Amino acid sequence: MQIDYYSNTQDGHPHVVKDGHPHVVKDCRPHVSTRWPPRDGLQGKAVVDEQAYREGKLGTARPAGEGTSELINKEKLSQGRLFTRSFEDGLGFEYVMFYNDAEKRIVCVFQGGPHLQGMPGFFHGGAIATMIDATVGMNAIVSGGIVMTANLNINFKRPIPLCSIVLINSQLDKIEGRKLLVSCNVQSVDEKILYTEATSLFVKLNPEKEFDIKELVLKSAPPA
Ligand SMILES: CCCCCCCC(=O)SCCNC(=O)CCNC(=O)[C@H](O)C(C)(C)COP(=O)(O)OP(=O)(O)OC[C@H]1O[C@@H](n2cnc3c(N)ncnc32)[C@H](O)[C@@H]1OP(=O)(O)O
C-alpha cells in the first residue's frame, strides 16, 4: 500500500489521484490506494511544498491564494502532541523505557490499551509498529542526536494479545556516518514468545536541514 500523491485543484482543495482519477477531498488526511505512481504521473503539486522542505521549512504550506489550501496551519501545529502520549490514560500506549548506555540498548516495557485493537482481541499492527519506531527511535536519538526514521522493516510473527504486557528489546547495531542501524524484537515478559522482529535505519539530519525539529519535539511533550 502506498499513500497517494496530493495535488491541488483550481477550487483550492487538494485532490487525490486514485486509480488514475482525481478525487477531490476536503481535508488533509492521506488517502490510501494500491496504485503508485498514479497513471497521470506526478504532474500535481504536493500540499507540503517540497522546495520549502528542502530549504528547511518543514510544515510550511503554500500561501493561500496560490491555489493551495492552508492545510497545515499554525493553529493545528500548536495542538501537536507526541502520538504515543495522545491517548487517555490506560487506553493507548502505556510504556516505560530503560536505556543502557554501555551496551547502547533500550528495553521498553509496553502495555497497550484497548483502543489499540486491530483484529479482535489483538493489537493493531500499526500500533506495534508505532511502539517499535518509538523504541528504536529513542535508541537512535540517545545514541546519535536528532534523527529520523528512514527505513523500518517489521516481521510480525505472532499476534500480540490486546492489553498484554510485552518487552521491546532494542539494540544499536552500527553507526555509519549519519546512519544508525537499530534492531529490536518484541517478546512476552517471560521471553518465551517472540512476537515481532524489526530492523531500522535512522539518519541524522543534515545540519543544513535541521529546520525546527527540536522545537517540534518540545511541543510534543505530554502535558505536565
Ligand atoms: C521522541 C520519540 C522518538 C520517536 C521516533 C520516531 C521517528 C519517526 O517516526 S520520524 C517520521 C518518519 N520518518 C520520516 O518522515 C523521514 C522522511 N525522510 C526524510 O526526511 C529523509 O529521507 C531523511 C531525513 C530520512 C534522509 O534524508 P537526507 O538527510 O537528505 O539523507 P540522504 O543524504 O538522502 O541520505 C543519507 C544516507 O542515508 C541513506 N538513506 C536515506 N534514506 C534511506 C532509506 N530509506 N533506505 C536506505 N538508505 C537510506 C542514503 O543512501 C545515504 O547513505 P550514504 O551516506 O551511505 O550515501
The ligand as an ORCA input file, in Angstrom:
! r2SCAN-3c Opt
* xyz 0 1
  C      10.568     11.243     20.670
  C      10.213      9.789     20.264
  C      11.033      9.266     19.103
  C      10.206      8.649     18.100
  C      10.974      8.422     16.803
  C      10.030      8.463     15.637
  C      10.846      8.820     14.430
  C       9.933      8.934     13.258
  O       8.950      8.252     13.157
  S      10.366     10.035     12.062
  C       8.933     10.022     10.997
  C       9.085      9.087      9.834
  N      10.238      9.426      9.040
  C      10.219     10.443      8.168
  O       9.245     11.139      7.988
  C      11.508     10.659      7.430
  C      11.246     11.097      5.997
  N      12.545     11.053      5.282
  C      13.363     12.118      5.352
  O      13.062     13.174      5.892
  C      14.710     11.963      4.705
  O      14.643     10.957      3.720
  C      15.799     11.573      5.739
  C      15.958     12.729      6.761
  C      15.469     10.274      6.469
  C      17.109     11.375      4.995
  O      17.278     12.476      4.160
  P      18.709     13.160      3.984
  O      19.172     13.766      5.253
  O      18.613     14.040      2.795
  O      19.639     11.904      3.735
  P      20.346     11.451      2.393
  O      21.510     12.394      2.193
  O      19.385     11.241      1.292
  O      20.875     10.016      2.831
  C      21.860      9.841      3.845
  C      22.280      8.391      3.810
  O      21.166      7.570      4.227
  C      20.803      6.655      3.200
  N      19.359      6.539      3.172
  C      18.457      7.542      3.285
  N      17.210      7.036      3.254
  C      17.329      5.701      3.127
  C      16.391      4.629      3.052
  N      15.083      4.821      3.121
  N      16.877      3.368      2.920
  C      18.210      3.130      2.880
  N      19.153      4.121      2.951
  C      18.699      5.379      3.068
  C      21.357      7.261      1.916
  O      21.586      6.269      0.937
  C      22.653      7.895      2.406
  O      23.610      6.867      2.567
  P      25.175      7.165      2.308
  O      25.574      8.248      3.285
  O      25.840      5.851      2.582
  O      25.279      7.618      0.890
*
